[in-house]
């Protein structure tokens, strides 16, 4: 092991949950531990493992937005590590501002891993102009507390340099370094009718006629096909038959109940990366527009091709030299066998060690050690994960599966009991409260109504979703 100049021992990590936290599917969806996209857990779990060493404790912040917690963080932690994806986008501006306010109150090092800017395939950053002040404030706050900021690729690097920043390093995404400097990819002969194929794609990408046609052809050619979704809305569609999200209007995506793949039980969403990666190891090929869906396959050793629909996927595929096509250049008659035949995994595998050393060099520059150079290579982390029993993938609602239906309604019953206890506790507290004036009664009434509303949100909506799903099955 090499020596490490930093004395960091307790690290706060921005993530939805610790890799070691095992939650039932219902709780994972209710708490939104995937932060709306299961791909987030791929890179946060990888960061957790990479930073885990003897004498170092890595703690998930549960995606906390509590700016007031800054004092406690300063007192209890030695560094705040922030893995990010496409955070530089208009729809994330509010969250970015909150994160900036928190960072601005911290006195400890703040290290950002793999942040990206979102734009089209032409790398035109014009649509990001309105959020430039917010991005500048965020990056400035980070660089006041670190030596450099780690970005996912060439586009984001140039975007920040055009905003006036120089301490910018392209490091890719920590997800592909889950296994350190090795990335063995299984390749073999051409695909056959019996090959197991995994497909992924976002709602927007599957509106593209070429990708939709490719998925349809693949479904016809390979009976052993699985579509893997990633969004929280997709998981809720599968598990609760919840059609309340605007995404539910996209019928071309296999997570929609009307889609043939849904009806044939060939659709999954994972709430834990370990089960996601483990199950993908049994497949022969993966493709689609989801960057972390395909990275999950690569981590499993499964060949994968990315269909790039925007800058965030393109710059990462280019940096890691993952086989890829721009969705705008996808041949109309492209088949899965053609994608597989065209894929060259040599550059990805050959360049992986160099990219890993660049990543660990960035960590060292920012005072962070890593388990592969300063620890046990992640052996303890892997052993601990192997001892845990994680839930299976989320799959389509099926009223014929009585155990599944029972589990879901048992969870709803438990949530109802919990909400009832909380409401009873509030009632007793209000009954014991001093004062009988109009103001006190008004406050008590408002508090009671608030409690009832929270109970209805926590329990009533899932019950309605479940009942609608049962009626439509």
C-alpha positions as CSV (number, residue, x, y, z in Angstrom):
1,X,0.0,0.0,0.0
2,X,1.2,3.5,-0.8
3,X,1.3,6.2,1.9
4,X,-1.4,8.8,2.0
5,X,-0.8,12.4,3.1
6,X,-4.4,12.9,4.3
7,X,-5.7,12.1,7.7
8,X,-9.4,12.0,6.7
9,X,-11.2,9.4,8.8
10,X,-14.9,10.2,8.7
11,X,-16.5,11.0,5.4
12,X,-20.1,12.2,4.7
13,X,-21.3,10.9,1.3
14,X,-24.2,12.4,-0.6
15,X,-26.3,9.3,-1.4
16,X,-29.8,8.0,-1.1
17,X,-28.8,5.3,1.3
18,X,-25.9,3.3,2.5
19,X,-25.1,0.2,0.4
20,X,-25.5,-1.8,3.6
21,X,-29.1,-0.6,4.2
22,X,-31.6,-3.3,3.2
23,X,-35.1,-2.0,2.6
24,X,-38.2,-3.8,1.4
25,X,-39.3,-2.7,-2.1
26,X,-42.3,-0.8,-0.7
27,X,-40.1,1.2,1.7
28,X,-37.5,1.9,-1.0
29,X,-40.1,3.3,-3.3
30,X,-41.9,5.2,-0.6
31,X,-38.7,6.8,0.7
32,X,-37.4,7.3,-2.9
33,X,-33.9,6.1,-1.9
34,X,-32.9,6.0,-5.5
35,X,-33.5,9.8,-5.8
36,X,-35.9,9.2,-8.8
37,X,-33.3,7.2,-10.8
38,X,-31.8,3.9,-9.7
39,X,-28.6,4.8,-11.7
40,X,-27.8,7.2,-8.8
41,X,-27.1,4.3,-6.5
42,X,-24.7,2.7,-9.0
43,X,-22.2,5.6,-8.6
44,X,-22.9,6.4,-5.0
45,X,-22.4,2.7,-3.9
46,X,-19.2,2.6,-5.9
47,X,-17.9,5.8,-4.2
48,X,-18.8,4.3,-0.8
49,X,-16.7,1.2,-1.5
50,X,-13.8,3.1,-3.0
51,X,-13.6,5.4,0.1
52,X,-14.1,2.6,2.6
53,X,-10.9,1.5,4.4
54,X,-9.9,0.4,7.9
55,X,-10.0,3.5,10.1
56,X,-12.4,5.3,7.8
57,X,-16.1,5.5,8.2
58,X,-18.3,6.5,5.2
59,X,-21.7,7.8,6.2
60,X,-24.6,8.3,3.7
61,X,-26.5,11.6,4.2
62,X,-29.7,10.2,2.7
63,X,-29.8,13.1,0.2
64,X,-30.5,15.4,3.1
65,X,-31.2,19.0,2.2
66,X,-30.9,20.4,5.7
67,X,-28.7,23.5,5.4
68,X,-29.0,23.9,9.2
69,X,-27.0,20.7,9.6
70,X,-23.8,22.4,8.5
71,X,-22.6,23.0,12.1
72,X,-23.0,19.4,13.0
73,X,-21.3,18.2,9.8
74,X,-18.3,20.5,10.5
75,X,-18.1,19.0,14.0
76,X,-18.6,15.3,13.1
77,X,-17.0,14.8,9.7
78,X,-13.6,15.3,8.0
79,X,-14.9,15.7,4.4
80,X,-18.0,15.9,2.4
81,X,-17.9,13.9,-0.8
82,X,-20.5,14.6,-3.5
83,X,-21.0,12.2,-6.4
84,X,-23.2,13.9,-9.0
85,X,-24.5,13.1,-12.5
86,X,-26.1,15.7,-14.8
87,X,-26.5,18.3,-12.1
88,X,-25.9,21.3,-14.4
89,X,-29.4,21.5,-15.9
90,X,-32.3,23.9,-15.5
91,X,-34.5,21.3,-13.7
92,X,-31.9,20.8,-11.0
93,X,-31.2,24.4,-10.3
94,X,-33.2,24.6,-7.1
95,X,-31.4,21.5,-5.7
96,X,-28.1,23.0,-6.8
97,X,-28.8,26.2,-4.9
98,X,-29.6,24.3,-1.7
99,X,-26.5,22.3,-2.0
100,X,-24.5,25.5,-2.6
101,X,-25.9,27.0,0.6
102,X,-24.9,24.0,2.6
103,X,-21.4,23.8,1.1
104,X,-20.9,27.5,1.7
105,X,-21.4,26.9,5.5
106,X,-18.9,24.0,5.6
107,X,-15.3,24.4,6.9
108,X,-14.3,20.9,5.9
109,X,-13.1,19.7,2.4
110,X,-15.8,19.2,-0.2
111,X,-15.0,16.9,-3.1
112,X,-17.3,16.6,-6.1
113,X,-17.1,13.4,-8.2
114,X,-18.2,13.2,-11.8
115,X,-20.6,16.2,-12.2
116,X,-21.9,16.7,-15.7
117,X,-23.7,19.4,-17.8
118,X,-26.8,18.4,-19.7
119,X,-27.2,19.4,-23.4
120,X,-27.9,17.9,-26.8
121,X,-25.7,15.7,-28.8
122,X,-24.2,18.8,-30.5
123,X,-22.7,19.9,-27.2
124,X,-24.4,23.3,-27.4
125,X,-24.5,24.9,-24.0
126,X,-26.8,27.8,-24.9
127,X,-29.8,26.3,-23.0
128,X,-27.7,26.4,-19.9
129,X,-27.2,30.2,-20.0
130,X,-30.0,31.0,-17.5
131,X,-28.5,28.8,-14.8
132,X,-24.9,30.1,-15.3
133,X,-24.9,32.2,-12.1
134,X,-26.1,29.2,-10.0
135,X,-23.5,27.0,-11.5
136,X,-20.8,29.6,-10.9
137,X,-21.8,29.9,-7.2
138,X,-21.8,26.2,-6.8
139,X,-18.4,25.5,-8.4
140,X,-16.8,28.5,-6.6
141,X,-18.1,27.2,-3.3
142,X,-16.6,23.7,-4.1
143,X,-13.3,25.0,-5.3
144,X,-12.9,27.1,-2.1
145,X,-12.9,23.8,-0.3
146,X,-11.0,21.5,-2.7
147,X,-8.1,21.5,-5.1
148,X,-10.2,20.8,-8.2
149,X,-13.6,19.7,-9.3
150,X,-14.1,16.3,-11.0
151,X,-16.3,16.3,-14.1
152,X,-17.6,13.4,-16.2
153,X,-16.3,14.3,-19.6
154,X,-15.1,16.7,-22.3
155,X,-18.3,18.7,-22.7
156,X,-18.6,19.6,-19.0
157,X,-14.9,20.4,-18.8
158,X,-15.2,22.9,-21.6
159,X,-18.5,24.3,-20.2
160,X,-16.8,25.1,-16.8
161,X,-13.7,26.5,-18.5
162,X,-15.9,28.8,-20.6
163,X,-17.4,30.0,-17.3
164,X,-13.9,31.0,-16.1
165,X,-12.9,28.0,-14.0
166,X,-9.5,26.3,-14.5
167,X,-9.2,23.7,-11.7
168,X,-11.4,21.2,-13.6
169,X,-10.4,17.6,-14.1
170,X,-12.1,14.9,-16.3
171,X,-12.4,11.8,-14.1
172,X,-15.5,10.1,-15.6
173,X,-17.9,8.5,-13.1
174,X,-16.9,6.5,-10.0
175,X,-19.3,3.8,-11.0
176,X,-16.9,2.1,-13.5
177,X,-14.2,1.9,-10.8
178,X,-16.3,-0.3,-8.5
179,X,-13.8,-3.1,-9.2
180,X,-10.7,-0.8,-9.2
181,X,-8.3,-1.0,-12.2
182,X,-9.8,-4.2,-13.6
183,X,-12.8,-4.4,-15.9
184,X,-13.1,-7.9,-17.5
185,X,-15.7,-8.0,-20.3
186,X,-16.9,-11.4,-21.5
187,X,-17.1,-11.5,-25.3
188,X,-17.9,-14.5,-27.5
189,X,-19.4,-15.5,-30.8
190,X,-22.2,-13.8,-32.6
191,X,-25.6,-13.5,-30.9
192,X,-28.0,-16.4,-31.5
193,X,-31.8,-16.8,-31.1
194,X,-31.1,-18.1,-27.6
195,X,-28.9,-15.2,-26.4
196,X,-30.1,-13.4,-23.3
197,X,-30.5,-9.7,-24.1
198,X,-30.9,-6.8,-21.7
199,X,-32.4,-3.5,-23.0
200,X,-32.8,-0.1,-21.4
201,X,-34.0,3.3,-22.4
202,X,-35.5,6.5,-21.0
203,X,-39.0,7.8,-21.8
204,X,-37.7,10.5,-24.1
205,X,-35.3,8.2,-25.9
206,X,-37.9,5.6,-26.6
207,X,-40.0,8.3,-28.3
208,X,-37.3,8.1,-31.0
209,X,-38.7,5.9,-33.8
210,X,-35.4,4.3,-34.6
211,X,-34.7,3.1,-31.0
212,X,-38.4,2.0,-30.5
213,X,-38.1,0.0,-33.8
214,X,-34.8,-1.6,-32.6
215,X,-36.5,-2.6,-29.3
216,X,-39.4,-4.1,-31.2
217,X,-37.1,-6.1,-33.5
218,X,-35.1,-7.3,-30.6
219,X,-38.2,-8.5,-28.8
220,X,-39.2,-10.5,-31.9
221,X,-35.7,-12.0,-32.5
222,X,-34.8,-12.9,-28.9
223,X,-37.4,-14.6,-26.7
224,X,-35.1,-14.3,-23.6
225,X,-35.2,-10.5,-23.5
226,X,-35.5,-8.2,-20.5
227,X,-36.1,-4.5,-20.3
228,X,-34.7,-2.7,-17.3
229,X,-36.2,0.6,-16.2
230,X,-34.6,3.0,-13.8
231,X,-37.1,5.7,-12.8
232,X,-39.1,5.8,-9.6
233,X,-42.2,6.3,-11.7
234,X,-41.5,3.1,-13.6
235,X,-41.0,1.2,-10.4
236,X,-44.3,2.5,-9.1
237,X,-46.0,1.5,-12.3
238,X,-44.7,-2.0,-12.0
239,X,-45.3,-2.4,-8.2
240,X,-48.5,-0.4,-7.6
241,X,-49.8,0.0,-11.1
242,X,-49.5,3.7,-10.3
243,X,-50.3,5.8,-13.4
244,X,-50.3,9.2,-11.8
245,X,-46.9,10.4,-13.1
246,X,-46.7,12.3,-16.5
247,X,-44.4,9.6,-17.7
248,X,-47.3,7.1,-17.7
249,X,-48.5,8.7,-20.9
250,X,-45.6,7.2,-22.8
251,X,-47.0,3.9,-24.0
252,X,-43.9,3.0,-26.1
253,X,-41.9,2.2,-22.9
254,X,-42.1,-1.4,-21.7
255,X,-42.8,-0.3,-18.1
256,X,-46.3,0.8,-19.3
257,X,-48.9,-1.8,-18.5
258,X,-50.2,-1.9,-22.1
259,X,-46.8,-2.9,-23.5
260,X,-46.2,-6.5,-24.5
261,X,-43.0,-6.8,-22.5
262,X,-44.9,-5.7,-19.4
263,X,-47.7,-8.3,-20.0
264,X,-45.0,-11.0,-20.6
265,X,-43.3,-10.2,-17.3
266,X,-40.1,-9.2,-19.0
267,X,-39.6,-5.9,-17.3
268,X,-37.7,-5.1,-14.1
269,X,-36.5,-2.1,-12.0
270,X,-33.8,-2.6,-9.3
271,X,-33.6,-0.8,-6.0
272,X,-30.2,-2.1,-5.1
273,X,-27.2,-2.1,-7.5
274,X,-25.8,-5.4,-6.1
275,X,-28.9,-7.4,-7.4
276,X,-28.9,-5.4,-10.6
277,X,-25.3,-6.2,-11.4
278,X,-25.6,-9.8,-10.2
279,X,-28.5,-10.6,-12.5
280,X,-27.0,-8.9,-15.5
281,X,-24.0,-11.2,-15.2
282,X,-26.2,-13.9,-16.7
283,X,-26.9,-11.9,-19.9
284,X,-25.0,-12.0,-23.2
285,X,-25.5,-8.4,-24.3
286,X,-26.9,-5.1,-23.1
287,X,-27.8,-2.0,-25.0
288,X,-29.9,1.1,-24.7
289,X,-29.9,4.8,-23.9
290,X,-29.4,4.5,-20.1
291,X,-25.7,5.2,-19.3
292,X,-25.8,3.6,-15.9
293,X,-28.0,0.7,-17.1
294,X,-25.2,-0.2,-19.5
295,X,-22.5,0.5,-16.9
296,X,-24.2,-2.0,-14.6
297,X,-23.9,-4.5,-17.4
298,X,-20.2,-3.8,-17.9
299,X,-19.6,-4.1,-14.1
300,X,-21.2,-7.6,-14.5
301,X,-18.8,-8.4,-17.3
302,X,-21.5,-8.2,-19.9
303,X,-20.8,-6.5,-23.3
304,X,-22.8,-3.3,-23.6
305,X,-23.4,-0.6,-26.2
306,X,-24.8,2.8,-25.3
307,X,-27.3,4.6,-27.6
308,X,-26.4,8.2,-26.8
309,X,-29.3,10.6,-26.8
310,X,-27.7,13.6,-25.2
311,X,-24.4,15.1,-24.1
312,X,-24.5,13.5,-20.6
313,X,-24.3,10.0,-22.1
314,X,-22.1,10.9,-25.1
315,X,-19.3,12.5,-23.1
316,X,-19.1,9.6,-20.6
317,X,-19.2,7.0,-23.3
318,X,-16.4,8.8,-25.2
319,X,-14.3,9.2,-22.1
320,X,-14.4,5.6,-21.1
321,X,-14.4,4.4,-24.8
322,X,-17.6,2.4,-24.3
323,X,-19.0,1.2,-27.6
324,X,-21.7,3.7,-28.6
325,X,-23.9,5.1,-31.3
326,X,-25.5,8.5,-31.4
327,X,-29.3,8.0,-31.6
328,X,-29.5,10.4,-34.5
329,X,-27.1,8.2,-36.5
330,X,-28.6,4.9,-35.6
331,X,-29.3,3.0,-38.9
332,X,-33.0,2.5,-39.5
333,X,-32.5,-1.3,-40.0
334,X,-30.1,-1.8,-37.1
335,X,-30.5,-5.0,-35.2
336,X,-29.1,-6.1,-31.8
337,X,-26.8,-8.6,-33.6
338,X,-25.4,-5.6,-35.6
339,X,-24.7,-3.6,-32.4
340,X,-22.9,-6.6,-30.9
341,X,-20.8,-7.2,-34.0
342,X,-19.8,-3.6,-34.3
343,X,-18.7,-3.3,-30.6
344,X,-15.0,-3.1,-29.9
345,X,-14.3,-3.4,-26.2
346,X,-10.5,-3.3,-26.6
347,X,-10.1,0.5,-26.0
348,X,-12.5,0.3,-23.0
349,X,-10.5,-2.5,-21.3
350,X,-7.1,-1.4,-22.3
351,X,-7.5,2.2,-21.1
352,X,-9.3,1.4,-17.9
353,X,-6.2,1.2,-15.7
354,X,-4.9,4.6,-16.9
355,X,-8.3,6.1,-16.3
356,X,-8.4,4.5,-12.8
357,X,-5.0,6.1,-11.9
358,X,-6.3,9.4,-13.1
359,X,-9.3,9.0,-10.8
360,X,-7.3,8.0,-7.8
361,X,-4.8,10.8,-8.5
362,X,-7.7,13.2,-8.3
363,X,-8.8,11.7,-5.0
364,X,-5.2,12.0,-3.6
365,X,-5.0,15.6,-4.8
366,X,-8.1,16.3,-2.8
367,X,-6.9,14.5,0.3
368,X,-8.8,11.3,-0.1
369,X,-7.4,7.8,0.1
370,X,-8.9,4.8,-1.7
371,X,-9.4,1.2,-0.7
372,X,-7.5,-0.2,-3.8
373,X,-4.3,1.6,-3.0
374,X,-4.5,2.2,0.7
375,X,-6.9,-0.5,2.0
376,X,-7.9,-4.1,1.3
377,X,-9.1,-3.6,-2.2
378,X,-12.7,-3.6,-1.1
379,X,-12.6,-7.2,0.3
380,X,-14.3,-6.3,3.6
381,X,-16.9,-4.2,1.8
382,X,-17.7,-7.1,-0.6
383,X,-17.8,-9.7,2.2
384,X,-20.3,-7.5,4.2
385,X,-22.5,-7.1,1.1
386,X,-22.5,-10.8,0.4
387,X,-23.9,-11.5,3.9
388,X,-27.0,-9.3,3.3
389,X,-30.3,-10.5,1.8
390,X,-31.4,-7.7,-0.6
391,X,-35.0,-7.7,-2.1
392,X,-35.6,-9.0,-5.6
393,X,-36.2,-6.7,-8.6
394,X,-39.4,-4.8,-8.9
395,X,-41.5,-6.6,-11.4
396,X,-45.0,-6.1,-13.0
397,X,-48.0,-6.2,-10.7
398,X,-49.6,-9.7,-11.0
399,X,-52.7,-10.4,-8.9
400,X,-52.2,-14.1,-9.6
401,X,-49.0,-13.9,-7.4
402,X,-50.8,-14.1,-4.0
403,X,-47.5,-13.8,-2.0
404,X,-46.6,-10.5,-3.9
405,X,-50.1,-9.1,-3.4
406,X,-50.1,-10.1,0.3
407,X,-46.7,-8.4,0.9
408,X,-47.8,-5.2,-0.6
409,X,-51.0,-5.0,1.4
410,X,-49.2,-6.0,4.6
411,X,-46.9,-3.0,4.0
412,X,-49.9,-0.7,3.5
413,X,-51.5,-2.0,6.7
414,X,-48.3,-1.4,8.6
415,X,-48.1,2.2,7.2
416,X,-51.7,2.7,8.3
417,X,-51.0,1.5,11.8
418,X,-47.9,3.8,12.0
419,X,-49.9,6.8,10.8
420,X,-52.7,6.0,13.3
421,X,-50.2,5.9,16.2
422,X,-48.7,9.2,15.1
423,X,-52.1,10.8,14.9
424,X,-53.1,9.4,18.4
425,X,-49.8,10.7,19.8
426,X,-50.6,14.2,18.4
427,X,-54.1,14.1,19.8
428,X,-52.8,13.3,23.3
429,X,-50.2,16.0,23.1
430,X,-52.8,18.5,22.0
431,X,-55.1,17.4,24.8
432,X,-52.4,18.0,27.4
433,X,-51.3,21.3,25.9
434,X,-51.9,24.4,28.1
435,X,-54.1,27.2,27.1
436,X,-57.6,27.3,25.7
437,X,-57.6,30.6,23.9
438,X,-58.7,30.9,20.3
439,X,-55.1,31.1,19.1
440,X,-54.1,27.9,20.8
441,X,-57.1,26.1,19.5
442,X,-56.4,27.4,16.0
443,X,-52.8,26.1,16.2
444,X,-54.0,22.7,17.5
445,X,-56.6,22.4,14.7
446,X,-54.0,23.3,12.1
447,X,-51.6,20.7,13.5
448,X,-54.2,18.1,13.6
449,X,-55.3,18.7,10.0
450,X,-51.6,18.6,8.9
451,X,-51.1,15.3,10.6
452,X,-54.2,13.8,8.9
453,X,-53.0,15.1,5.6
454,X,-49.6,13.5,6.1
455,X,-51.3,10.2,7.0
456,X,-53.5,10.3,3.9
457,X,-50.5,11.0,1.7
458,X,-48.5,8.1,3.2
459,X,-51.2,5.6,3.2
460,X,-54.2,6.7,1.1
461,X,-52.4,7.1,-2.2
462,X,-50.6,3.8,-2.2
463,X,-53.9,2.0,-1.3
464,X,-55.7,3.7,-4.2
465,X,-52.8,2.8,-6.5
466,X,-52.9,-0.8,-5.4
467,X,-56.7,-1.1,-5.7
468,X,-56.6,0.5,-9.2
469,X,-53.9,-2.0,-10.2
470,X,-55.9,-4.9,-8.9
471,X,-59.0,-3.8,-10.8
472,X,-57.0,-3.4,-14.0
473,X,-55.2,-6.8,-13.8
